[in-house]
């Protein structure tokens, strides 16, 4: 049994176009108009559900009304050599009489001969400034290097300023490190000199102590001898007299 002709008017009718670059979400609008005198239910399906987000993806259109459907392509790495096989299908049917409790149940129970559909293919377009580059890449042999987009060249030309700033910072840090090392070496030399001075001072102090001790002893002995030698004769006599008294007492 042949299907019914699509009751809705689609704009665009055949293909959905998405304009790059595709580094961010790209949106294509689809208008669904109902020229009939009955309510029409619709549902939007795609062959790549993980790559697109559709708002709204289903609903109901009153007679003479239009619904705008936003088809959002998620960011991806665009390859002009890759063939795009993504497609969309707008499936519709006339709304049944009476209230609709569940649209999911309504679609499950719908008779196949009551369904209408329209198919659209997806087309990816790059910006105008990149069109010439894409054409050049396509015409060149595979072995040749692909030309870089103008935007990428501009980005690559910017970093030298930042690089020179980083090099300047590195040079400053190296100079600071060298200065700190020189200061550290100077402090080590001063510390070494102080230790040597301390050792010398201790040695000198010890030598002074040793040399001063005999001199003091010798001086004491000389002083005693001089005292004895300088004693007057009367003292000798007194001493002899005292010794004699002591001996006499012992004998008696």
C-alpha positions in Angstrom: 0.0 0.0 0.0 1.4 3.4 -1.0 2.1 6.0 1.7 0.2 9.3 1.8 1.8 12.4 0.6 3.4 14.6 3.2 0.8 17.0 4.6 3.3 19.5 6.1 5.3 22.0 4.2 9.0 21.8 5.0 11.5 24.6 4.7 14.1 23.6 3.6 12.5 20.6 1.7 15.5 18.5 0.7 18.7 19.2 2.7 19.8 20.7 6.0 22.9 22.9 5.7 25.5 23.4 8.5 28.1 26.0 8.0 31.5 25.6 9.7 33.9 25.9 11.4 32.7 23.0 13.4 34.6 23.7 16.6 31.4 24.8 18.3 27.7 23.9 18.0 26.2 24.7 14.6 22.5 25.1 14.3 20.2 24.7 11.2 16.6 25.7 11.4 13.7 23.7 10.0 10.2 25.1 9.6 7.2 22.9 9.6 3.9 24.5 8.4 0.5 22.9 8.6 -1.7 24.1 5.7 -4.5 21.6 6.4 -7.6 22.0 8.5 -6.6 19.2 11.0 -4.1 19.0 13.7 -0.9 17.2 12.7 1.5 15.3 14.9 5.2 15.2 13.9 8.4 13.5 15.0 11.9 14.2 13.8 14.4 11.3 13.5 18.0 11.1 12.4 20.5 8.4 11.4 23.2 9.9 13.8 21.4 10.6 17.1 24.7 11.1 19.0 25.8 13.9 16.6 22.7 16.0 16.7 20.3 17.6 19.2 16.8 18.5 18.0 14.5 21.0 19.8 11.6 20.1 19.7 11.9 16.6 18.3 8.2 15.9 18.4 4.9 17.7 18.9 1.6 18.8 17.4 0.9 21.6 14.9 -2.5 23.3 14.8 -4.2 24.1 11.4 -2.5 27.0 9.7 0.4 27.1 12.3 4.1 26.8 11.9 6.7 25.3 14.2 10.4 26.1 14.1 12.7 23.1 14.8 16.3 23.7 15.7 18.7 21.0 14.6 22.0 21.4 16.5 25.2 19.7 15.2 27.7 19.0 18.0 31.4 20.0 17.6 33.7 17.6 15.8 36.9 17.4 13.7 35.9 18.3 10.2 37.5 16.3 7.4 36.6 17.4 3.8 37.6 14.0 2.5 35.0 12.2 4.7 31.7 11.5 3.0 28.7 12.7 5.0 25.8 10.2 5.1 23.7 11.8 7.8 20.0 12.1 7.1 16.9 13.3 8.8 13.3 12.1 8.5 10.2 14.1 9.5 7.4 11.7 10.2 3.8 12.9 10.5 0.2 11.8 10.9 -3.1 13.5 11.5 -3.9 13.7 15.2 -6.7 11.4 16.4 -10.0 12.7 17.6 -10.3 13.4 21.3 -7.7 14.0 24.0 -4.2 12.4 23.6 -2.9 10.9 26.9 0.5 9.8 25.6 2.1 10.7 22.3 4.6 7.8 22.6 1.7 5.3 22.9 -0.1 7.1 20.0 2.9 6.6 17.7 3.3 2.9 18.8 -0.3 2.2 18.0 -0.5 4.2 14.7 -1.3 2.2 11.6 1.5 2.2 9.0 -0.8 3.5 6.2 -1.6 6.6 8.3 2.0 7.7 8.5 3.6 10.3 6.2 7.3 11.2 6.0 9.9 13.4 4.4 13.6 12.8 4.2 16.4 15.4 4.3 20.1 14.9 3.9 22.8 16.9 5.8 25.3 19.1 4.0 28.4 20.5 5.7 29.8 23.8 4.4 33.0 25.6 5.3 33.3 29.4 5.5 34.1 31.3 2.3 37.7 32.1 3.3 38.4 28.4 3.6 36.7 27.2 0.4 39.8 27.9 -1.7 42.0 26.0 0.7 39.6 23.0 0.6 39.6 23.0 -3.1 43.4 23.0 -3.2 43.7 20.1 -0.8 41.3 18.1 -2.9 43.2 18.7 -6.1 46.7 18.0 -4.8 48.1 14.5 -4.6 47.7 12.7 -1.3 51.5 12.6 -0.8 51.7 16.4 -0.7 51.3 18.3 2.6 48.0 19.9 3.2 48.1 23.7 3.4 47.5 25.3 6.7 44.4 27.5 7.0 45.0 31.3 7.3 43.7 31.4 10.8 46.1 28.7 11.9 49.0 30.6 10.4 48.0 33.7 12.3 47.9 31.8 15.5 51.3 30.3 14.9 52.8 33.8 14.2 51.6 35.1 17.6 53.6 33.0 20.1 57.1 34.6 19.6 56.1 37.5 21.9 55.1 35.1 24.6 58.2 32.9 24.0 60.5 35.9 24.2 58.9 36.9 27.5 59.4 33.4 28.9 63.1 33.4 27.8 63.6 36.8 29.5 62.1 35.4 32.7 64.3 32.3 32.4 67.4 34.5 32.0 66.5 36.6 35.0 66.0 33.4 37.1 69.4 32.1 35.9 71.1 35.3 36.9 69.4 35.3 40.3 70.6 31.7 40.8 74.2 32.5 39.8 74.1 35.5 42.1 72.8 33.4 45.0 75.5 30.7 44.3 78.2 33.4 44.4 76.9 34.8 47.6 76.8 31.3 49.1 80.4 30.7 48.0 81.5 34.0 49.6 79.8 33.1 52.9 81.6 29.7 52.8 84.9 31.5 52.4 84.2 33.8 55.2 83.1 30.9 57.5 86.3 29.0 56.5 88.4 32.1 57.3 86.7 32.6 60.7 87.4 29.0 61.6 91.1 29.3 60.7 91.3 32.5 62.7 89.7 30.8 65.7 92.2 27.9 65.5 95.1 30.3 65.3 93.9 32.2 68.3 93.5 29.1 70.4 97.0 27.9 69.5 98.5 31.3 70.4 96.6 31.2 73.7 97.9 27.7 74.6 101.5 28.7 73.7 101.2 31.7 75.9 100.0 29.7 78.8 102.8 27.1 78.5 105.5 29.7 78.2 104.3 31.7 81.1 104.2 28.8 83.6 108.0 28.0 83.9 108.9 31.7 84.0 106.6 32.1 87.0 108.2 29.1 88.8 111.7 30.2 88.1 110.9 33.7 89.3 109.5 32.2 92.6 112.7 30.2 93.2 114.9 33.2 92.5 112.8 35.3 94.8 113.3 32.7 97.6 117.0 32.5 97.1 117.3 36.2 97.0 115.4 36.4 100.3 117.7 33.9 101.9 120.8 35.5 100.6 119.6 38.9 101.7 118.9 37.9 105.3 121.2 39.8 107.8 123.9 37.9 109.9 121.9 38.6 113.1 119.2 36.4 111.8 121.6 33.5 111.4 122.8 34.0 115.0 119.2 33.9 116.3 118.5 30.8 114.4 121.6 29.1 115.8 120.8 30.1 119.3 117.3 28.7 119.1 118.5 25.5 117.7 121.1 25.2 120.5 118.3 25.7 123.1 116.3 23.0 121.6 119.2 20.5 121.5 120.0 21.3 125.2 116.5 20.6 126.4 116.5 17.3 124.5 119.8 16.2 126.1 118.8 17.2 129.6 
